[in-house]
């Protein structure tokens, strides 16, 4: 049981945040029983990918930006393709677009499985690590590994390998997989669907801390389908704009305590949030039948405002991604040719897709020869930083009665709600809490 602490000065420090991708720190200041400041100090050195892309040829971002993240390289490849093709005035065929959506489903499955089972579930099951979880709940970890394997096998079948796929290119793919290769995944995906549904049931039974947030939720929206590979920029506050207007509505700014930029909605005082909760709120009606049924059985409201329930929404999205993959395989039409020719021309292109963690936006300026003169990449984790800091402030304010160890655990759990990929944001946790 946690001991009560005095309401005076307080300084809490965490050397490293466990079970997130990347490195950083957090500083929480408390004075006279009030939280006076919360900062996520992302100190991992910036890697300058945007500068590195300047002077490169237009086909190179597909492979270069995939190296930003080993967990969601497909997201970077898809957003990069969309932006360069937009600049060159190229629209790919429906079979190519469906094949891109199929490989993206694989990434959603493996990424959601990784986060739910190995990074986040230990918090709810009272385990300090995935190793302890594997010891005490072996069947849980085995289910998660099976689900992740299904996603990886799907990525490999379409992309050539599961990490940094080599078959993706500007305009489409180097080679289209044979129907028999994709059909061979059906048994694995059928099993994955059962595992995904069991994942929803498991996460829905977790004891969730009570926290309701009023963040504006922002996601892509494409009528008729759940957002993955395209859509307009929409929000629960009424935003509805084309992707090329991204920078008119999303403003990035430097903050002293982070090597990642902070993003905010133009003219809005409250933070905005991207990711599963936003996609679910704005696209729930387009979920597949099994995913909708699973969400209903889990008791999810139409708009989920408790960030701790994000683990349930991720599980619902995993169900959707498996069903969508099966649908795409059933209707697979091998693209011929597997890629459209993309000719260079001067222009500006915009591309946005829904990475597992939220909207990933790319913008490229090209000259007449297709050389990149300027690049902008806005990953989901950097967009969520302001919302995450606000969540930490709110949660800490309500739980200052906890001792340092208990408060540290709860705040780390709150951060893991976001499944932050700090390498993408560049880059999570040293925690320092000052009480005065």
Secondary structure as UniProt FT lines:
FT   STRAND          10..14
FT   STRAND          25..31
FT   TURN            32..33
FT   STRAND          34..41
FT   HELIX           49..53
FT   TURN            54..55
FT   TURN            58..59
FT   HELIX           61..64
FT   HELIX           65..68
FT   HELIX           73..87
FT   TURN            88..89
FT   HELIX           94..113
FT   HELIX           114..120
FT   HELIX           121..124
FT   TURN            125..126
FT   HELIX           130..136
FT   HELIX           138..159
FT   STRAND          168..169
FT   TURN            170..171
FT   STRAND          172..173
FT   HELIX           179..183
FT   TURN            184..185
FT   HELIX           186..204
FT   STRAND          216..222
FT   TURN            223..224
FT   STRAND          232..235
FT   TURN            236..237
FT   STRAND          240..241
FT   HELIX           243..245
FT   HELIX           246..249
FT   STRAND          250..253
FT   TURN            256..257
FT   STRAND          262..265
FT   TURN            266..267
FT   STRAND          272..273
FT   HELIX           276..283
FT   HELIX           284..286
FT   HELIX           289..297
FT   TURN            298..299
FT   HELIX           307..309
FT   HELIX           310..330
FT   STRAND          347..355
FT   TURN            356..357
FT   STRAND          358..366
FT   TURN            368..369
FT   STRAND          371..378
FT   HELIX           380..398
FT   TURN            400..401
FT   HELIX           404..416
FT   TURN            417..419
FT   HELIX           422..425
FT   STRAND          430..435
//
